[in-house]
Amino acid sequence: MRKLTPWLAGLFVLTLRLTCRFRYHNDPRQLLNRDGTNHLVAGLHAVQIAGVLGAEPGVGTMVSRSVDGELIVPALRIIGHVPLRGSSGSSDKGGLAALQVLIEYVLSGKPVMLTVDGPRGPRGKAHKGLSLLARRTKTPIIGVLAVPSRRWILANTWDRLQIPKPFCTIDYYFSELIYPQRGESLNQLTKRIEIALDQMEKEHDPAEGNREPAKRSSRRQVAAKKQAA
């Protein structure tokens, strides 16, 4: 069953690709491609499934070498993505190796899509990886938000993961181009990306964007709850 699961996931993603309707708003990618300008795509982990459905063919997507990473590789390949394999560990050395894979792919002239708050959150809190990639490759960033008209929301997950339903309409909203600026710190660039995605979600998906972030229980609180039970 473990070997079959990735292909079942791929079949489901392909079903979504074939049955869903896609609408794009303020999409700059065609103009960028016409001008020969590469780009990076920043999204939220919560809408990653809908996000990959609307991405252009050939976009690179970072996937860990973990067991969980293996599960999504067939789905990505079926819809035309290029899985870029990162480290299965969390060491600095593994992170640098993954960054180098991304840099080489972007410098080859192909776009990359990353979820800025993944893989473990907090929800909506952007990490520095995409900012560092943009600076190293001198490539602009586009924020994108995918909003399915009908969806399942896994409310118990840290990001409230969304799964589009077959035959729904998915609207894609794009931010203005975000360029790394001279003298700007990684923290400042990362914050600009985070603000752009936050503003888009609050405007175009207010039910999710205006929701209070979930608070994680500390280990002590979890232990206390177990003892009480």
Secondary structure as UniProt FT lines:
FT   TURN            2..4
FT   HELIX           5..19
FT   STRAND          21..25
FT   HELIX           29..34
FT   TURN            35..36
FT   STRAND          40..43
FT   HELIX           45..47
FT   HELIX           48..53
FT   TURN            57..58
FT   STRAND          60..63
FT   HELIX           67..78
FT   TURN            79..80
FT   STRAND          82..85
FT   HELIX           92..107
FT   TURN            108..109
FT   STRAND          112..115
FT   TURN            116..120
FT   TURN            123..124
FT   HELIX           129..137
FT   STRAND          141..148
FT   STRAND          151..154
FT   TURN            155..156
FT   TURN            158..159
FT   STRAND          161..164
FT   TURN            166..167
FT   STRAND          169..174
FT   TURN            182..183
FT   HELIX           186..204
FT   HELIX           206..209
FT   HELIX           219..228
//
